[in-house]
Amino acid sequence: MGFVIQRRRALGDVVLIGAITQALPGPVVVQTAERYRPVAERLRGVDRVVGWDEPPPADHIRIDLQGGLRKHSIARRLRLWGLGSGRPAVTTLYGEAARVRPRPPPWIDLPRPDAKALVLIPGASTALKQPPPSLLREAADQWEGPVLVVGGPEDSAALDALTPLSIHQDRKGFTETFRSFAQAQVVVGGDTGLAHLAAACGIPTVAVAGPTHPDDGFLREHFAAVLGRNVGCRPCTLHRRTWCWRGDRRCFDLDPRELVRRIRACAG
């Protein structure tokens, strides 16, 4: 008898499955959207990946991570109103659902024999979550090695904004993403699945939180550093907002020097 872990989307949520796949006793099958198969197949402890529309093994124990964590939605909303401490880290919730102790990264084995690059991830699921290009440019200007800019086809505008900096832009799928990460000494990105993926590979990753509050459970233990500004309207993304109602994105009004300090600390 084995286990079927069900998480359809999104990339970051699927990546965080790696916290429990190694800890489960027995064969582990991950059921997810087809686009995330190349990532799920790399997670330690995963024996097989099936598509969301495929039938999972009938004799396996089902662990529903897609709909089984909704009980914590009240805690998330209370945190928005300044009450309570939010919900636990998502990896902790996954461990509770699977009844195992979550493991720390790395969850993906990625050799990095010549890791000297600063890798920037300018994109995100919405423009609201994208770090300001000027902030990332400052980090690149202060880096004394190669700079890579990584993203997918949906991140074209954010990638183009940093084109003059980049030696390489990755728009060709997860295979190329892992090739870029293999060169990374430090990764910097906003609240986006690619930043979670970098941290899952054991790469020191700095999360520029922006509108996402760490107490929401996503930007927790697996990141080397989290940089954010504690403005009262955060986390507006809780209600799936895709634009700043203030019009100024004050949550990203950060000191570039502090970001550079965090990056240098991660680089050792």
C-alpha positions, -999 to 999 in steps of 0.1 A, spaced: 0 0 0 12 35 -9 1 71 -8 -15 94 -34 -8 131 -28 -33 153 -46 -24 189 -54 -36 203 -87 -20 237 -86 -2 261 -84 35 257 -89 45 268 -54 19 246 -37 31 216 -57 68 223 -49 60 224 -12 48 188 -14 85 179 -13 84 186 25 64 153 30 72 130 1 104 117 17 88 111 50 60 88 39 65 51 44 58 34 11 54 42 -26 44 78 -32 23 89 -62 17 126 -68 -15 136 -87 -12 171 -102 -18 191 -134 2 180 -163 22 212 -166 38 205 -131 48 169 -139 85 178 -146 87 193 -112 68 167 -92 89 139 -108 121 155 -93 108 157 -57 126 133 -34 106 103 -25 82 105 -54 78 72 -73 53 82 -99 33 112 -111 -2 110 -126 -22 137 -143 -52 153 -126 -76 136 -150 -59 101 -147 -72 75 -122 -48 72 -92 -40 38 -78 -71 25 -60 -52 7 -32 -33 38 -21 -42 61 8 -54 95 -5 -40 127 9 -60 156 -4 -40 188 -3 -61 206 -29 -93 209 -9 -83 195 25 -67 227 39 -96 251 37 -103 249 74 -75 273 79 -92 300 58 -107 317 89 -72 321 104 -60 337 72 -88 363 73 -84 371 110 -47 379 102 -59 403 75 -78 422 102 -48 422 126 -60 394 148 -41 362 156 -9 350 141 -22 337 108 -20 301 98 10 278 102 36 273 75 21 254 45 47 227 49 35 222 85 -1 219 73 10 193 47 27 174 74 -4 174 95 -25 162 66 -1 133 59 6 126 96 44 129 91 70 154 102 79 177 72 115 177 61 135 208 54 149 215 19 165 204 -3 136 185 -17 151 184 -52 186 172 -60 204 197 -82 242 196 -84 256 232 -85 294 227 -90 299 262 -105 273 282 -87 284 318 -91 254 336 -105 227 358 -90 194 346 -104 165 371 -105 129 361 -109 110 393 -119 76 376 -127 47 364 -106 12 352 -110 -1 388 -111 16 422 -117 7 431 -81 33 405 -68 61 414 -91 91 432 -75 99 466 -89 125 463 -117 145 491 -101 149 470 -70 162 440 -89 184 462 -110 201 476 -79 208 440 -67 222 431 -101 244 462 -102 260 453 -68 266 416 -78 302 408 -89 294 378 -109 270 367 -137 233 376 -135 206 354 -149 169 364 -153 144 335 -152 108 333 -161 82 317 -183 63 329 -213 36 346 -191 64 367 -176 75 383 -209 69 419 -199 87 415 -166 116 397 -183 119 424 -210 121 451 -183 154 435 -171 168 424 -205 198 448 -205 210 431 -173 206 395 -181 230 370 -197 203 345 -201 165 344 -201 147 312 -195 114 309 -214 116 273 -225 101 253 -196 114 237 -164 143 219 -180 159 252 -188 149 266 -154 168 239 -136 199 246 -159 197 282 -147 193 272 -111 223 249 -113 244 281 -118 228 300 -89 246 311 -58 217 332 -47 181 336 -60 159 366 -56 122 367 -64 88 377 -52 60 355 -40 61 332 -70 63 295 -77 98 297 -92 112 312 -60 97 283 -41 113 260 -67 147 275 -62 144 271 -24 134 235 -29 167 229 -47 185 241 -16 196 274 -32 197 303 -7 167 323 -18 156 358 -8 119 364 -10 107 400 -16 74 396 0 55 427 -13 18 422 -7 22 387 7 25 385 45 48 358 59 20 349 84 0 336 55 21 305 56 39 305 23 71 326 30 84 307 59 112 282 69 124 272 34 135 307 24 169 321 35 155 356 40 122 374 36 122 411 29 90 431 32 74 462 45 47 458 71 20 481 57 -16 479 71 -32 469 38 -11 438 35 -19 410 26 -43 423 0 -36 392 -21 -57 371 4 -88 381 -16 -72 374 -49 -67 410 -56 -45 416 -87 -41 453 -85 -31 478 -57 -62 497 -45 -39 525 -33 -22 527 -66 13 530 -52 23 495 -41 38 508 -8 46 473 3 74 473 -23 89 506 -10 120 489 2 156 500 8 177 484 -20 207 485 3 189 461 26 182 437 -2 218 438 -12 228 431 24 205 401 25 219 388 -8 255 391 4 247 374 37 232 345 17 262 343 -6 285 340 25 
